[in-house]
Amino acid sequence: MATVRALTGGRGVDAAFVTVGAPAAIGGAAAALAAGGAVVVVGMPPSGTVAGYDPTTLAAMNQRILGSRMGETVLARDIPWLIDRWRAGRLKLAELVSGRYPLERLDEAFAATRSGAARRTVIVMREGA
């Protein structure tokens, strides 16, 4: 967090978005916050994950930790918009995929996601697709 402090003149950031769901990133993000800042947990960590932070600093600095599972997504509006961006080459999705599983291995895919071994899993109708 020393780099963040140096880049912000010692102030810290107003918002730290943790997109990977890694416990160390979630716990460490609070150290980068300015007074009144917020950690926004976007990436889903494995079930039962506990992340550490200093509650005294959190309270004294009026900071927040927020969850954001799909944010305020409106599927009928947002999915077509995202598809348009993907088709135009402006949204890189392939780079986000950490695992592909055929439908027959659905239970294995869920287990990998729950354990944190997979971050973004795609279920395909047949192997190799």
C-alpha positions as YAML, in Angstrom:
chain: A
units: angstrom
residues:
- id: 1
  name: MET
  ca: [0.00, 0.00, 0.00]
- id: 2
  name: ALA
  ca: [3.04, 2.27, 0.16]
- id: 3
  name: THR
  ca: [2.77, 2.85, -3.59]
- id: 4
  name: VAL
  ca: [-0.88, 3.90, -3.27]
- id: 5
  name: ARG
  ca: [0.01, 6.29, -0.44]
- id: 6
  name: ALA
  ca: [2.91, 7.73, -2.44]
- id: 7
  name: LEU
  ca: [0.76, 8.25, -5.55]
- id: 8
  name: THR
  ca: [-1.95, 10.01, -3.54]
- id: 9
  name: GLY
  ca: [0.36, 12.25, -1.51]
- id: 10
  name: GLY
  ca: [-0.25, 10.10, 1.58]
- id: 11
  name: ARG
  ca: [-4.02, 10.58, 1.39]
- id: 12
  name: GLY
  ca: [-5.18, 7.17, 0.11]
- id: 13
  name: VAL
  ca: [-7.99, 6.37, -2.31]
- id: 14
  name: ASP
  ca: [-11.68, 7.18, -2.10]
- id: 15
  name: ALA
  ca: [-12.64, 3.73, -3.38]
- id: 16
  name: ALA
  ca: [-10.81, 0.43, -3.73]
- id: 17
  name: PHE
  ca: [-12.58, -2.12, -5.94]
- id: 18
  name: VAL
  ca: [-11.51, -5.70, -5.18]
- id: 19
  name: THR
  ca: [-12.44, -7.75, -8.22]
- id: 20
  name: VAL
  ca: [-10.48, -10.94, -7.61]
- id: 21
  name: GLY
  ca: [-12.20, -12.21, -4.46]
- id: 22
  name: ALA
  ca: [-8.86, -13.03, -2.81]
- id: 23
  name: PRO
  ca: [-9.00, -12.72, 0.99]
- id: 24
  name: ALA
  ca: [-5.64, -10.93, 1.16]
- id: 25
  name: ALA
  ca: [-6.80, -8.35, -1.40]
- id: 26
  name: ILE
  ca: [-10.07, -7.74, 0.45]
- id: 27
  name: GLY
  ca: [-8.36, -7.34, 3.80]
- id: 28
  name: GLY
  ca: [-5.48, -5.29, 2.43]
- id: 29
  name: ALA
  ca: [-7.64, -2.88, 0.42]
- id: 30
  name: ALA
  ca: [-8.75, -1.05, 3.58]
- id: 31
  name: ALA
  ca: [-5.14, 0.01, 4.16]
- id: 32
  name: ALA
  ca: [-5.25, 1.96, 0.88]
- id: 33
  name: LEU
  ca: [-8.33, 4.01, 1.83]
- id: 34
  name: ALA
  ca: [-8.50, 7.72, 2.54]
- id: 35
  name: ALA
  ca: [-10.73, 8.99, 5.34]
- id: 36
  name: GLY
  ca: [-14.33, 8.36, 4.30]
- id: 37
  name: GLY
  ca: [-13.25, 5.83, 1.65]
- id: 38
  name: ALA
  ca: [-14.89, 2.54, 0.75]
- id: 39
  name: VAL
  ca: [-13.72, -0.94, -0.17]
- id: 40
  name: VAL
  ca: [-16.12, -2.42, -2.72]
- id: 41
  name: VAL
  ca: [-15.97, -6.23, -2.85]
- id: 42
  name: VAL
  ca: [-16.91, -7.23, -6.40]
- id: 43
  name: GLY
  ca: [-15.16, -10.58, -6.89]
- id: 44
  name: MET
  ca: [-16.74, -13.44, -4.99]
- id: 45
  name: PRO
  ca: [-14.35, -15.21, -2.61]
- id: 46
  name: PRO
  ca: [-14.79, -18.88, -1.74]
- id: 47
  name: SER
  ca: [-17.63, -19.59, 0.68]
- id: 48
  name: GLY
  ca: [-16.63, -19.13, 4.31]
- id: 49
  name: THR
  ca: [-13.76, -16.74, 3.52]
- id: 50
  name: VAL
  ca: [-12.74, -14.42, 6.33]
- id: 51
  name: ALA
  ca: [-10.80, -11.25, 5.50]
- id: 52
  name: GLY
  ca: [-8.96, -9.25, 8.14]
- id: 53
  name: TYR
  ca: [-9.03, -5.50, 8.65]
- id: 54
  name: ASP
  ca: [-8.57, -3.11, 11.55]
- id: 55
  name: PRO
  ca: [-12.08, -2.15, 12.79]
- id: 56
  name: THR
  ca: [-10.68, 0.68, 14.94]
- id: 57
  name: THR
  ca: [-9.19, 2.41, 11.90]
- id: 58
  name: LEU
  ca: [-12.32, 1.68, 9.88]
- id: 59
  name: ALA
  ca: [-14.51, 3.42, 12.48]
- id: 60
  name: ALA
  ca: [-12.10, 6.27, 13.26]
- id: 61
  name: MET
  ca: [-11.63, 7.11, 9.58]
- id: 62
  name: ASN
  ca: [-15.35, 6.75, 8.72]
- id: 63
  name: GLN
  ca: [-14.58, 4.08, 6.12]
- id: 64
  name: ARG
  ca: [-16.91, 1.44, 4.67]
- id: 65
  name: ILE
  ca: [-16.78, -2.08, 3.25]
- id: 66
  name: LEU
  ca: [-19.48, -2.70, 0.63]
- id: 67
  name: GLY
  ca: [-20.57, -5.82, -1.19]
- id: 68
  name: SER
  ca: [-21.51, -5.67, -4.85]
- id: 69
  name: ARG
  ca: [-22.89, -8.89, -6.25]
- id: 70
  name: MET
  ca: [-24.03, -7.82, -9.73]
- id: 71
  name: GLY
  ca: [-24.36, -4.24, -8.45]
- id: 72
  name: GLU
  ca: [-27.54, -2.68, -9.74]
- id: 73
  name: THR
  ca: [-27.67, -4.72, -12.92]
- id: 74
  name: VAL
  ca: [-30.90, -4.74, -14.92]
- id: 75
  name: LEU
  ca: [-30.48, -7.87, -17.04]
- id: 76
  name: ALA
  ca: [-32.91, -6.85, -19.83]
- id: 77
  name: ARG
  ca: [-31.00, -3.59, -20.30]
- id: 78
  name: ASP
  ca: [-27.43, -4.49, -19.46]
- id: 79
  name: ILE
  ca: [-26.90, -7.89, -21.13]
- id: 80
  name: PRO
  ca: [-27.73, -6.63, -24.66]
- id: 81
  name: TRP
  ca: [-25.47, -3.62, -24.04]
- id: 82
  name: LEU
  ca: [-22.61, -5.90, -22.95]
- id: 83
  name: ILE
  ca: [-23.13, -8.22, -25.94]
- id: 84
  name: ASP
  ca: [-22.93, -5.23, -28.29]
- id: 85
  name: ARG
  ca: [-19.63, -4.17, -26.72]
- id: 86
  name: TRP
  ca: [-18.27, -7.74, -26.95]
- id: 87
  name: ARG
  ca: [-19.25, -8.07, -30.62]
- id: 88
  name: ALA
  ca: [-17.53, -4.75, -31.34]
- id: 89
  name: GLY
  ca: [-14.32, -6.05, -29.71]
- id: 90
  name: ARG
  ca: [-14.53, -3.51, -26.89]
- id: 91
  name: LEU
  ca: [-15.20, -6.03, -24.12]
- id: 92
  name: LYS
  ca: [-12.57, -8.73, -23.66]
- id: 93
  name: LEU
  ca: [-14.31, -11.72, -22.06]
- id: 94
  name: ALA
  ca: [-12.07, -14.64, -23.04]
- id: 95
  name: GLU
  ca: [-9.30, -13.28, -20.81]
- id: 96
  name: LEU
  ca: [-11.58, -13.54, -17.78]
- id: 97
  name: VAL
  ca: [-12.35, -17.26, -18.16]
- id: 98
  name: SER
  ca: [-10.38, -19.42, -15.74]
- id: 99
  name: GLY
  ca: [-12.07, -22.74, -16.49]
- id: 100
  name: ARG
  ca: [-14.35, -24.50, -18.98]
- id: 101
  name: TYR
  ca: [-16.45, -27.48, -18.00]
- id: 102
  name: PRO
  ca: [-18.89, -29.63, -19.96]
- id: 103
  name: LEU
  ca: [-22.41, -29.81, -18.54]
- id: 104
  name: GLU
  ca: [-21.70, -33.34, -17.28]
- id: 105
  name: ARG
  ca: [-19.05, -31.90, -14.90]
- id: 106
  name: LEU
  ca: [-21.27, -29.14, -13.49]
- id: 107
  name: ASP
  ca: [-20.77, -30.27, -9.88]
- id: 108
  name: GLU
  ca: [-16.99, -30.15, -10.36]
- id: 109
  name: ALA
  ca: [-17.26, -26.62, -11.81]
- id: 110
  name: PHE
  ca: [-19.25, -25.42, -8.79]
- id: 111
  name: ALA
  ca: [-16.77, -27.05, -6.41]
- id: 112
  name: ALA
  ca: [-13.84, -25.33, -8.16]
- id: 113
  name: THR
  ca: [-15.59, -21.98, -7.90]
- id: 114
  name: ARG
  ca: [-16.50, -22.45, -4.22]
- id: 115
  name: SER
  ca: [-12.94, -23.42, -3.35]
- id: 116
  name: GLY
  ca: [-11.44, -20.47, -5.20]
- id: 117
  name: ALA
  ca: [-9.60, -22.68, -7.72]
- id: 118
  name: ALA
  ca: [-11.68, -21.10, -10.51]
- id: 119
  name: ARG
  ca: [-12.70, -17.45, -10.71]
- id: 120
  name: ARG
  ca: [-14.83, -17.29, -13.85]
- id: 121
  name: THR
  ca: [-16.18, -20.60, -15.09]
- id: 122
  name: VAL
  ca: [-17.92, -21.32, -18.38]
- id: 123
  name: ILE
  ca: [-20.22, -24.31, -18.77]
- id: 124
  name: VAL
  ca: [-20.25, -25.71, -22.31]
- id: 125
  name: MET
  ca: [-22.64, -28.21, -23.87]
- id: 126
  name: ARG
  ca: [-19.80, -30.53, -24.90]
- id: 127
  name: GLU
  ca: [-16.07, -30.90, -24.19]
- id: 128
  name: GLY
  ca: [-13.82, -28.82, -26.46]
- id: 129
  name: ALA
  ca: [-16.50, -26.24, -27.28]
...
